[in-house]
Amino acid sequence: MDFSLFLQLVVSGITMGSIYALIALGYMTIYNASGIINFAQGDFVMLGGILTVFFLKSLGLPYLLAGILAVLSVTLYGLLIYTLAIYPLRSAPILILIIATLGVSIFTQNTTMLIWGRDPLSLPAIGGEVTLHMGGAALTLQSFWVLGVTGLILLLLYLMGNHTLMGKAMQASSTDPLMAQLVGISLPVMVLISFGISGVIGAIAGVFITPIFFTSYSIGAPLGLKGFVAGVLGGWGNNTGAVVGGLTLGILESLSVGFISAGYKNAIAFVILIVILYFRPRGILGSPVVD
């Protein structure tokens, strides 16, 4: 394998890894506020892409307005999920809440299929089909958008978690729920906000990746699982670890296409998950304490 092909695989892996990182950040937002693992996170990404296509192509709205409406719609859907599926079960064990999110995921996929069909959908590239060449590797402008959005969301989550009362209240809700309530923090409100923020992150990811990869009702589950693996790989509960894990997973997955076979691409994530859980369950940047 020549160097230019190797570099192209790495560049492609970084782009895909940024997508996994965004999904993992969505997982962390809800987990750090409630301890819930939301397995409908990949469906937020799917909905973000499909709704943008609907607003842009079916309703004829401008690209920017279509993207904004898609993000707002998925955010509202995230709030609705908490209100109808999670809040009524708030006294149930965490495992029951996680199973509820799996049910929401199945419902979302099937409803999306009934409304928009099975055919893959696509979006035009934001800013046009511009390709940059660096060291023999081609990098599209859309890839820069994905990388930039990932970095911006990570920064905003850091600022919110460390420099705002709401961010600290969300962390306190998960770390010590009883003490958080004693100081006046409303746990349901914090979890509701976390679901809304998670919807925003997922929808933004969907808007920016659909021009690179086709979207359809069925992509949510595999993307969600790989985002979960990225979170475990980087260190569960750690936002920076989510980005590190996502990029690592994306690069390893891409290199497997060049060195092994494209047929094993989807298996790589789960092999990595098994290895990480066995040798380093706390992940690359995770806490030394593991539940």
Buried (B, 14 or more C-beta within 10 A) or exposed (E): EEEEEBBBBBBBBBBBBBBBBBBBBBBBBBBBBBBBBBBBBBBBBBBBBBBBBBBBBEEEBEBEEBBBBBBBBBBEBBBBBBEEBBEEEEEEEEEEBBBBBBEBBEBBBEEBEEEBEEEEBBBEBBEEEEEEEEEEBBBBBBBBBBBEBBEEBBEBBEEBBEEEEBBBBBBBBBEEBEEBEEEEBEBBEBBBBBBBBBBBBBBBBBBBBBBBBBBBBBBBBEBBBBBBBBBBBBBBBBBBBBBBBBBBBBBBBBBBBBEEEEEEBEEBBEEBBEEBEEEBEBBBBBEEEEE
